[in-house]
């Protein structure tokens, strides 16, 4: 084991911190169309999370970005469910990992396969549905399951046909692609904005702050405009690159690109059918140098297994297809001055140092901060006050200091030492031997930890009180109106109306809650009382009880009262719960303050048990049985998987000796059936499965 000597609580804290950071960066990127760090830095953090989760799968946070796609859903557009989930691609920056990907492919499907290499456009993913040759809907990636309906805006893009000419296309199909903006268009619009700002008397610094940062962000922000006439003023373009149909009309991805082009879709000319990895690397190397000559931004190359049946055989993880990968080009780095280091306190008490930098432009964005992770990183870099540092940004999220320009170090600059006390409550920090992270142990009174717990409670995947936000929670806490999340349910309109508090970290501003905001806050709190038990359980913030674990525990015990008195042995014997989670649950309910908190929530009417109607949907018919669902069925795979879980069964993602049933639908790859047969695993069809439920 790679981390045999590491304290698991610290590993869990790091996993939670990485999850929190990555999800925030995803939110900034996909929803706000803002970038804070590069793809390379983001992927480095994601890889660290992958490594930890693979070594300690029981510690995985249910909000992990490895369990979901990057984006989320805005409130301004209609929420639309994707017929075919929009998954992300796994990334690599080196040839060794790409060869490992090829080895995995070969191990599963043999040696008879080809790849299609395509450019990885730096834009906004879009899913287009056509019915009887007419554009029916255009939906953003969103969270991979649901996205924003931006059809009116997409219809302003000349490259996307509203109606196809007569052809041999299906009555209904989905085609995916990327919306982007050409560099020349971006530069022209920026110049136009600059002239307008100059005419209004803005100085140079103000103009630089107002200018659009890069084509990708500008394209994303444009597509999310509410007024399609405004979108039409900002010319966008699009390439289409993946076709989905219920009944395949071709056998390979390469053929589907040709078909899409025949039907009138704009497909990039820059793709190639490759017979081996040598040809793949040749394509990658070619465009690493030629990308500067393209009229649009690319950040890498996408490699896909060509044959659709082989794609089906390879299948998917929760987040990515196993038959595709993105090779990403490394980005630039720049030097700037380290102005100071500040420290952030997470809800678990973990302390994260942040480098505050003299603003510098990097990969089209203004960089002001960089993560330093922990005390060891500060020591490794040998940071001194006002050092000139090199900052790298390999994509578009939070940058990283890679090294120090020691030749520019001032002779009188002092070495930076990690803090000894919590920046919020002054409690002395603790760090166990072998741990990477310092913690504030003042869990019950450290303001930032308490605010963090409330912030977790109101989150979208927990109680979904979206009328509140981090700044409002912090303001209410500092005014003494709330100390715990249970206090939210005691808030009254007269307490909130015109309540004034400070918001912002850099430019402190006063915020006053007006009547509409107060109404929305109280309405959101009241609506949260309808959130089901499993999500309330997750919202409590019990260590290591994420969404998946909360769902298992709620189904197993049905109420908070029964869970609270469950023994360690009862808990650890539940499949995939284990000793550490069981210990944390027992410890949580052993604390009188937590029992009082749950009692208060119950008195306020929150759902702390599964209702009779919900109970009717559950059974133990499939208790202890594992299923792998593969192929095409009369209903969606998600519906079948939900049936399995609601009846006590367990879904798995691959064929192994521990699998009980392979539920085989139409067009399932032959390799899975062969492997299941070799392992004496029972193969059943959809009708067999339905009979098991009766």
N, C-alpha and C positions, 0 to 999 in steps of 0.2 A: 504494500500500500504506500502511495506517495506521501500521505500525511499521517502516518501512524502515530507520531508523537504529538500531534497538534490537538489542543483542547477543542472539543466539538462546539462548545458554546461560542468560542471565538470564530470558528469556521462559520457557524450559523449567522453570527453578527456580520461577518464579511459578506456572506451570500445575500443577506437582507439589504446591506448597504449597496452592493453592486446592483441588486434588483431595483432598488429605489432610484439610484442614479440613472441606470439605463432606461427605465421607464420614463423618467423625467426628460431625458434627452430625446427619446422617441416622441414624446408629447410635443416638445419644442419643434422637432423636425417635421412631423407629419401634420400637426394641427395648427401650430402657430407659424409654420413655415419659417422658423428661425433656426440658426445653427450656432452651437456653442463649442463643439469639438469636431474633429475630423472622423471620417469613416475608419481610418486606421486605428485611431485612439479608441473609438467606440468598439471596434472589433477586438482590440487587445483586452479591453475590459470584459467583453462578452466571452472571449476565450478563457480568461481567468475564471469567470463564472461557470463556464462549461466544465473546466477541469475540476472545480470544487464540487459541482453537482454530480459529476460522474463518479467521483470518489465517495461522496456522501449523498446518495440519492434521497435518503430519508430526510435530509435537511433542506431539500429544495423548497423555495418559497413559491406558493401557488400563483403569485403574480409574476413569476419569472418570465423575462422576455423570451426564454427558450420554449415557453409553453404557448406563446401567442405571437402574432405578427406585429410589426412595428407600430402601425398607426392607431388611431382611435377615431371616434365619431364626433363631429361638431354638432352644435345644437341648431344651426341655422338651416340645415337641409333635411329633407325627408330621409328617414332611416330605412335602408333597403337591404334585404338579406341576399347575399351572393348565392346563386344556384350552385356554383362550384367555388369552394373556398379559395381566397387569394392568399397563398402562402408566400413567405419570404424565401430567399435563397441563402444557403450557407456560404460563407466567404473564406477565401484564402489569399495570402499575399506571397506565397512562395511555391516553387516547383515541387518541392518534396511533398507537401500536403496535397497538391494536385495529383501527383503520382499515387499517393495513398488512396485518394478518391477512386482513381482508376483501378487500383488493386481490389478495392471493395466491390466495385461493379463486376469485375471479372470473376470474383469468388462466387457471386450470386447467380449471374446469368451466363457464365461461360465466356468464351473468347470471340464469339461471333456477334459483334456489335460495332456500331459507328457513332460518332459524335457530330452534333451540329454546333459550330462556334458562331456566336453573334456578339455584337457590341453591346456593352452595358450602358444604356443611355442614362444620363444624370437628369432625371425629370420626375414626373409624378405618374405613378401607375394608374391605369384606368381600365375598367371592364365595360365593354359595350355589348349590349344584347340587341340582336336583330330578329324581327318577326316578319315573315313574308317579305323579306328584302328591305324593310324599313327600320331605321334606328328607333328602338323602343325605349332604351334607357342607357345612361352612362353613369357609372357608379365608381367612386374612389375606393382604394383598398380598405380604408377604415381599419377595423381591428382584425380583418381577415375573414370574418364571418358576415359582418354588416358594414356598409359604407354609406357615403353621402351621395344622394342623387343629384348630380350636377349636369343633367341632360341639357338644360337650356344653355348653359355656358359652353358645353362641348359642341353644341350645334354651331357655334361661332367659328370653330376651327375648320378651315377649308379642306384640310387633309382628311377629314372624317366625313364620309358620305352619309347624307340623310336617307337616300334611297338608292339601292343597288340596281344596276341594269339587269334585265332577265338573265338568269344563269342557272347552274346546276347546284346551287347552295341549298341547304336544308330550310324548312319552313321556320325553324328557330335555331339560333346558335349564338354562342358568346365568343367574342374575340377580344384579346387583351393586348395592351400596348403601353406606350409611354408618351405623355404630353410634355413638351419641352419648349424652350425658347432659344432661337438662334442667337449667337453672340452679337451679331451686327444689330439685330433688333433690340437686344438688351442695351447695347451701347448707345443706340439712337434715342431710346426712351430715357436713359439716364441723362444724356446730354440735354434733352428737352426739359427734364425736371431741373437740372442745374441752372439753366437759363431762367426758368420761372422763379427759382429761389433767389437767384441774384437780383432779379427785378424787384423782389420783395424786401431786399436789404439784408438777407442772411449773410453772415460772415463765412469764411472758408471752413472752419471747424463745424459750424452748424450745417453747412451744405453736405459735408462728408458724412455727417451723422444721418442725414435725411435720404441720401442716395441709396438706391437699391443695391444690395450686397452681391448677389450673384444670380445668374440666369435661372438656376433651379428653384431658388426661393421665390423669385419673382413669378415664375410660371405657376408654382404651387399656390401662392397668394392670389394670383389672378384667377385661377380656376375656382377659388372659393369666394369670389366676389358675389354679392347678392344680386347685383344688377348686371344682366347679361350684355346690355349695351355697353357697359364699361369694359367688360371682358373683350368685346369685339374691337375695342380701341387698342388693345395690347396683343398684337398678332402672336398666336401660339401655333405650334406645329405638332405632329404626332407620327410615330412609327408604330405599326401593329406587328405583334410577334408571336402570338399563341392562340390557337383555335380550339374551342371546346364544342363538341356536339354529343348528343345522346347516343347516336349511332355513327360510328366512324365511317368517313367517306374516303379516307386514305389510310395508309398503314404507317406512315412515318411523319415526323415533324418537318423534315425537309420538304416533303410533298405538300404539307399543309401551308407552308409559307408561299409556295408557288401558287396554290389554289387561292389563297387570300389575295395575292397580287392580281390574279386573273379576275377576281370578283370586283376589283376596283379599290382595294385598300392599299395604302401607302406602306410598303414593306421596304426596309433598308436593303440596299444592294450589298452591304458589307456583312455577308454571312457565308459560311463555307461548310461543306460536308467533309468531315475528317475521318480517315481510316484508322488512324493510330495517334498516340500521344505526341509523336514527333511533329505531325501536322498541326496538332492543337497548339503546341509551343511556337511553331512557326507563325501561326495566326496571331497569337498573343504578342510576340515580339514585333511583328509587323506594325500592329496598331499602337504599340507603346510609343513608337516614334512618329507614326502618321497621324495620331489623334490631334496634334497641334494644327494640322492642315484641314481638319473637319470644321464645318460651320457651326457645330454644336458641341456641347460638353459630353464626354464619356468618362467613366471612372474605372473601366475594366472590360472584361470579356466574360460572357456567359457560355458555359459548356453544358449541353444537354444530350442525353442518350437519344438517339434518333428514332428508334422503333417504339411505337406506342404500346405494344404488348409487353415489351421489355420494361418500359416505364411503369406499367401496371404491376409487373412482377417485382420491381424494386420497391415500389410503394412510397410511403411518406413517414416522417416523424410527425410529432404534434405541430411542428412549425414549418418544416421544410420538406421539399421532395428529395428523395434519396437519389434520384436520377439526374440531378442538375447541381451545378456549383458555379459560383462567381469568382473569377480570378481578378483581384483588384490591384490597380497600379498604386504604388506608394506616392504620397503627396509631398509637398514642399515643407521646408521648415524655415523659420526666421529667428533673428535674435532680438531681444528686448530686455528691459530692466525690471528686475524683481523689486517691487516697491515695499511690500510687506507680506507677512503670512498671517492669515486669520484661521480660526478653528470652528468647525461646525459640530454640533451635538445632535446625534440621532436619537430616535425614540427608545433604542435599546441601550443608550448611554455611550455608544461608540463615538470616538472623537476623530474627525477627519480634518487634516490640515489642507488649506487652500492657498495657492500662490496668487497674490494680487499683482498684476503686471501693468507696466506702462502700455496703454493700448497700442496694438500693432495689427496691421492687416495681414491675414493669412488665409489662403485659399478662398478669397472673396468675402471674408467676414472679419469683423473687428474682434480681436481676442483680448480680453481683460483678465481672465483667470485661468488657472491650470490646476489640476488635481495633483496632490502630493502623496495621497494614500495613507502614509503612516510615518512614524519617527524614523524608521529604517531608511525610507526613501530620502528624507532630509539629510540623514547622515551619509548615505551613499553619494548624493550629489555634492556633499560638503558645502552647503549653501551658506553664504555670508550676506550681510545687509547690502542692498543695492548692487547685487551681482548682475552682470550681463549674462542672460541665460538663452539657450537655444530651445525653441518651442516647436514641436512637430504636430501636424494636424493631418491625419491620413484620411479624412473624409469630412464629416460635418458635425461633430459633436463636442466633447470637452477636451481641450488640448493637454499635452503632456510636456513637462520640461525634460528634455533628454540629456542635457549636459550644461556645464558652465564654461563660459569663456574666461578662464583664469587669468589670461593676459590683461584683461580689462578690469580686474578686481582692484578696488581702491586700497591703498596701503593701510588705511586706518579702519577698514570695515571689520565689523565684529562677526564672529561665527554665530549662526542661528541655532539655538538649542530648543528642543521641544518643550512645551509648557508642562508644568507639574500639577496645575490645578484646573478644574473645570472653568471654562470661560463664562459659564452661565451662573453657577452657584458656588464657585470657589472651593468645592470639595476636592480633596487630593485625589488625583487620578491613580488608577491601578492598572498594572500590566503584569500578567502572570508569565513565568519563565517560558520561553518558546513561543509566546503569542506575538502577533504582529501589531495588534491594535491596543491602544489605551482606552480605558473606560472610566466614565464617571459612575461610581457605585450608588449615588444618591437617587435611586429609582423613584422613591415616593415623594421627593420634594424638589428635584431639579426642574425648573420651569420648562426648559426646552424639551426634556423627555416627556413631561406631562402634556405639553402642547402636541408633541409628536404622536402620542397615543390617541389624542382626540382627533388629530388629523387623519390617522389611520381609520378610526371608527367611522368618519363621515365619507370615506373614499367611495368611488364609484362601484367597486367590486364588493364593498361592505354595505354600509347603510345608505349609500348613494344620496347624501344630503348635499346636492350640488349647488344649492343656494348659499351655502357656506363655502369659505375658502380658507387657505392657510393663514392669510393676513387677518381675516375677520376672526378666526379662532384665536389667533395670538392676541388680537385686540380685546376680545371678550375675556380672555384669561388674565391679561394684565390689568383690566379694570375690575377684576375680582368677581365677575359674574359667573364664571365656570371654573371648576377645579378638576373635574372629571367629565367624561363624556355623558354620564348620567345626568349631570347638571343641565345639559342642553334642553332637557324635557321640562325644566322648571322655568325657562325663560318666558318673560311676559313682554307684550308690546310696549308697555310704558317704560320698561327698563331699557329697551333698545332704541326707541324713537329719539333721533337726534344725538344718540350716543357718539361721542367723538373720540377717536384714538389715532395713534400714529401708525403709518404703514410705510414700507419701503426700507431698504437697507442702506442705500447710498444717499439718495435724496429723500430725506424724511418729509412726509406730507401728512396733513391731517385728513382724516376721513370721517364723515358724519353719516350715520345710517338714517336714510329718509324712509318715508312711509312705505313706498313700494318695495324697497330692500327688506324692510322689517316683515312685510307681508310674505314675501318670498321665503325668507328664512324660516318663519314660523310654519308656513305651509309645508316646506321641505322636511322639517323636523316631524311634523304630524304624519306626513305620508310615509316616513321611514318606519312607522309602527306596523306597516303591512309587509315589511321585508321578512322573508321566510327564516325559520330558525337556523338553518345551516349558515346563512350569511350573517346573522346576528352573532353566532358562535365564532365565526371568522373575525368579525369586527371587534370582539373582546380583546384581541391581540395576544392570546396565549402563545407563548414561545413555541415555535415549530408547528403551530396549528394553522396551516394555510387553508386555502379554499378546498382543496381535495381532501385533506384530513378532516376538516370541519364537516364536509358532506358525509364522509364515512361515519364519523362519530354521531352525527344527527340521525342518520338512518339506523345506526346500531342501538342508540339509547332513547331516541324519540323525545327526550325532554332534558332541560338543564338540571332538574332535580336528580334524575337518574344518573346523569353523567357526573354530577358533583360527588356522588357517593360511590362511584365505580372504583374498584380496587385496582392496584397496579397490575395484578395478574390478569384481571378481566381486560384491561386496556391493551397490554402488550401482546395478548394472544389474537387481537384483531389483525387481519391480514394487512401488511404494509404500515402498521402503526409502530410497533417496535418499542424497545425499552426506553429510549430517550424521550420520545414523545409522551409515552405513558407517564414517565417521571414528571415531565413538565405539567401535564394536565393535573396529576395528583397534587403537585406543589401549588398550582394556581388555586385550586379549590380548598387547599388547606389554610389559605390566608383569609382571615375574617373579613378584611376590607374588600376582598374580591367577592365573597359571598354577599356582603351588604350591597355591593355595586349591582350584582345580578338581581337581587331582590328589588332594588330601586327601579331597575329597568322593567321588571315584571309588573310592578305597581303602576308604571306609566303605560302599560299596555303593549309592550313589545312582545313579539312572538318568541317565546323561549321553550316552545315545544312544537312538534309536528301536529298540525290540525287533523281532525278526523277525516276531512276530505283528502288531505295529502296522504294520510295513512292508507287510504283506499287504493292509492296508486302504487303502493309498495308491497312486496311479498318476499319470501325467502325461498321461492321455488328453485332458483338457480344458485343457491348459497354454496360457496366453495368451488364453483365451476368457472373455468377461464375460457374465453372465446377470442378467436381472431376472425374479424369480419373482413372479407375481401371479395371484390367483384361488384357487379351491378344487381340491384334488387328492385322489387316493386315499390319500395319506399326508400328514403335516403339512408345512408349508412349511419348518420347521426341518430336518426329515429330508432334504428335497430340497436345501436350501442346504448341508448338511453333505456330501452326495454331491458337490456341485459343488466344494467346497473340497478334499475328500479325493482328488479326481481332477485337481487342479491348476488348476481354474477359479476365477473370481472373481465374488462377488456384488456387485451395485450396487443403488442404491435408486431410481433414476429413469431415464427414457428420455432418451438423449442420442446424439450422433453416434458416440461411442466404444463404445456398446453393441453386442455381437455378436448376442445372442439374447434375444428376449422369450419367456419360458416362460409360456404363457397357460393358465390353468386355467378351470374353470367360474365364471360370475358375475363375470368380470373386467370392469372398467369399459371402455366403448368408446373413451374418450379416449386411453388408453394405446395401444390397437391402432392407432388413427388416426395418432397421433404417430409410432409405430414404422414404420407403412407409409409415411408421408410422408418419413421419413428412410432408407427402404430397408433397415430392420433386419429380419432374418429372424424371423418369429413361428413358434414351434414348440409342440407340445402335449406332454403327459406321455409319451406313447408314443415320440414323436420323440426326446425327451431320453434315455429308457432305451436306445434303440437306439444313441445316441451313446456310451454307456458300454460297449457290447459289442464 
